[in-house]
Each structure stands twice: as C-alpha cells, then as structure tokens.
Amino acid sequence: MTDVYGFKVQSIDGREVTLDAFKGKVLLIVNVASKCGFTPQYEGLEKLQESYGEKGFAVLGFPCNQFGSQEPGTEADIQAFCTLNYGVKFPMFSKIDVNGPNAHPLYEYLKKEEPGILGTEAIKWNFTKFLVGKDGKVVKRYAPQTKPEDLKTTIDDLLKA
C-alpha cells in the first residue's frame, strides 16, 4: 500500500469500512484504551473532531488491549464508555492488535511509514497518534504523552495545504 485508503477495518458496530471513505481528509489515527492513564485524552480528541470535523478532519479510534490489559471490554462496552464519559462522536473501530503477529495491517503500514524513537516500529503504549495528510500518507507519529490540543497548529497547516 502507498497510502491508508486501501485498508479495510471493522467499525465498532461490526460494519466493514474501507478507509477510502475518508479520502481527502486529514486523519488522526489513535490506538485507544478505556482504563489507561491517558484515557482522559478522549476529551481532547473529541474537541479536535468538533473543531475540525467540518473542515475535512477526522479522528479514528482503534481500541487495543495489548498494553496492561487496559481495554478489556467488548465493543459495546467500549462504545458505551466513550459515549457516556467523553461524548465521543468520532469514528471508533473494533478492537485490534497494533503489535505482534496479529497486528492489523493498517498499523503495520503506519509503523513502517513513521517509526518511533531510534527507528523502532513497535507501538509503546496506548494513545500513540499518527497524523495522516489529505493524500493518505503518514505525516508524523506522536507519543502517548502528546496531548491532542498540541496538534492544532499542525492540523491547521495540513487543512490549509
């Protein structure tokens, strides 16, 4: 693959989605978890979606239970948690692996395109973020500690491009 648009994923309610549905948008792809110290970032992610969604931006949330078993629930549990606690309206997808032999192909692509510190590809923790330009290519990878609001300037620049 040369961009994210060819990947198929499953929505949190079980529908198959091809990422070409988001063609031409700036995307923030995030592996998320409900019982993590970074879970409050859901609020910031939703604020980004609210601020930029009408301008051609989307947050895509991918629950993952690979880090400290911090996403143990079912898809229904995850969806209810995100809606009730953080008012999440951005697209959420079914739980996936981001590392290892069962890693989702989308994440294999993201990690190869934008490795982490010292060139390591593995995702280190929940709420690792990948910013994708309108052309479907990975622009930058952000550590879990990077707050969603810290991405506003870069998102603004990508939306203007």
Secondary structure as GFF3:
##gff-version 3
##sequence-region A 1 161
A	DSSP	three_ten_helix	4	6	.	.	.	ID=ss1
A	DSSP	beta_strand	8	10	.	.	.	ID=ss2
A	DSSP	beta_strand	16	18	.	.	.	ID=ss3
A	DSSP	three_ten_helix	19	22	.	.	.	ID=ss4
A	DSSP	beta_strand	26	32	.	.	.	ID=ss5
A	DSSP	alpha_helix	41	52	.	.	.	ID=ss6
A	DSSP	three_ten_helix	53	55	.	.	.	ID=ss7
A	DSSP	beta_strand	57	63	.	.	.	ID=ss8
A	DSSP	alpha_helix	75	86	.	.	.	ID=ss9
A	DSSP	alpha_helix	105	113	.	.	.	ID=ss10
A	DSSP	three_ten_helix	117	119	.	.	.	ID=ss11
A	DSSP	beta_strand	129	132	.	.	.	ID=ss12
A	DSSP	beta_strand	138	142	.	.	.	ID=ss13
A	DSSP	three_ten_helix	148	151	.	.	.	ID=ss14
A	DSSP	alpha_helix	152	160	.	.	.	ID=ss15
###
